[in-house]
């Protein structure tokens, strides 16, 4: 699935978007989980900052 997303992001208007993968540690189990989001290039820093607060 990731190959399809990356391939579509490299062409046309898709160049304006980036795939952001954030990692969070569960306080209950200690396991790590990953969240993938596709955001506009202007908002990448905002998404990463929000992930650090959680």
Phi and psi restraints in degrees (value plus and minus 20) as a CYANA .aco file:
   2 UNK   PHI     -82.7   -42.7
   2 UNK   PSI     -54.5   -14.5
   3 UNK   PHI     -82.1   -42.1
   3 UNK   PSI     -59.9   -19.9
   4 UNK   PHI     -84.9   -44.9
   4 UNK   PSI     -63.1   -23.1
   5 UNK   PHI     -84.5   -44.5
   5 UNK   PSI     -67.0   -27.0
   6 UNK   PHI     -84.2   -44.2
   6 UNK   PSI     -59.6   -19.6
   7 UNK   PHI     -84.8   -44.8
   7 UNK   PSI     -58.5   -18.5
   8 UNK   PHI     -96.1   -56.1
   8 UNK   PSI     -44.2    -4.2
   9 UNK   PHI     -95.7   -55.7
   9 UNK   PSI     -37.9     2.1
  10 UNK   PHI    -108.4   -68.4
  10 UNK   PSI     -26.0    14.0
  11 UNK   PHI    -141.2  -101.2
  11 UNK   PSI     131.2   171.2
  12 UNK   PHI      37.2    77.2
  12 UNK   PSI    -154.9  -114.9
  13 UNK   PHI     -92.9   -52.9
  13 UNK   PSI     -31.1     8.9
  14 UNK   PHI     -84.9   -44.9
  14 UNK   PSI     -36.8     3.2
  15 UNK   PHI     -87.3   -47.3
  15 UNK   PSI     -36.3     3.7
  16 UNK   PHI    -104.7   -64.7
  16 UNK   PSI     -23.8    16.2
  17 UNK   PHI    -138.7   -98.7
  17 UNK   PSI     132.7   172.7
  18 UNK   PHI    -151.5  -111.5
  18 UNK   PSI     130.3   170.3
  19 UNK   PHI    -114.5   -74.5
  19 UNK   PSI     101.1   141.1
  20 UNK   PHI    -131.5   -91.5
  20 UNK   PSI     106.9   146.9
  21 UNK   PHI    -134.1   -94.1
  21 UNK   PSI      99.1   139.1
  22 UNK   PHI    -132.4   -92.4
  22 UNK   PSI     131.5   171.5
  23 UNK   PHI    -138.2   -98.2
  23 UNK   PSI     118.3   158.3
  24 UNK   PHI    -155.0  -115.0
  24 UNK   PSI     121.2   161.2
  25 UNK   PHI    -119.8   -79.8
  25 UNK   PSI     109.3   149.3
  26 UNK   PHI     -93.7   -53.7
  26 UNK   PSI     106.3   146.3
  27 UNK   PHI     -89.9   -49.9
  27 UNK   PSI     -43.8    -3.8
  28 UNK   PHI     -98.5   -58.5
  28 UNK   PSI     -68.5   -28.5
  29 UNK   PHI    -127.2   -87.2
  29 UNK   PSI     -39.1     0.9
  30 UNK   PHI      62.9   102.9
  30 UNK   PSI     -18.1    21.9
  31 UNK   PHI    -100.5   -60.5
  31 UNK   PSI     131.2   171.2
  32 UNK   PHI    -114.8   -74.8
  32 UNK   PSI     123.1   163.1
  33 UNK   PHI    -148.9  -108.9
  33 UNK   PSI     132.8   172.8
  34 UNK   PHI    -138.1   -98.1
  34 UNK   PSI     119.7   159.7
  35 UNK   PHI    -144.3  -104.3
  35 UNK   PSI     104.2   144.2
  36 UNK   PHI    -124.1   -84.1
  36 UNK   PSI     110.6   150.6
  37 UNK   PHI    -156.3  -116.3
  37 UNK   PSI     130.8   170.8
  38 UNK   PHI    -131.1   -91.1
  38 UNK   PSI      98.0   138.0
  39 UNK   PHI    -149.4  -109.4
  39 UNK   PSI     140.9   180.9
  40 UNK   PHI     -87.5   -47.5
  40 UNK   PSI     127.7   167.7
  41 UNK   PHI     -76.7   -36.7
  41 UNK   PSI     -49.2    -9.2
  42 UNK   PHI     -90.8   -50.8
  42 UNK   PSI     -39.9     0.1
  43 UNK   PHI    -129.0   -89.0
  43 UNK   PSI     -10.9    29.1
  44 UNK   PHI     -82.7   -42.7
  44 UNK   PSI     -66.6   -26.6
  45 UNK   PHI     -83.6   -43.6
  45 UNK   PSI     -54.4   -14.4
  46 UNK   PHI     -85.5   -45.5
  46 UNK   PSI     -61.3   -21.3
  47 UNK   PHI     -87.1   -47.1
  47 UNK   PSI     -61.0   -21.0
  48 UNK   PHI     -87.9   -47.9
  48 UNK   PSI     -60.0   -20.0
  49 UNK   PHI     -84.3   -44.3
  49 UNK   PSI     -59.3   -19.3
  50 UNK   PHI     -86.1   -46.1
  50 UNK   PSI     -55.6   -15.6
  51 UNK   PHI     -89.1   -49.1
  51 UNK   PSI     -53.5   -13.5
  52 UNK   PHI     -90.1   -50.1
  52 UNK   PSI     -50.1   -10.1
  53 UNK   PHI     -89.4   -49.4
  53 UNK   PSI     -51.2   -11.2
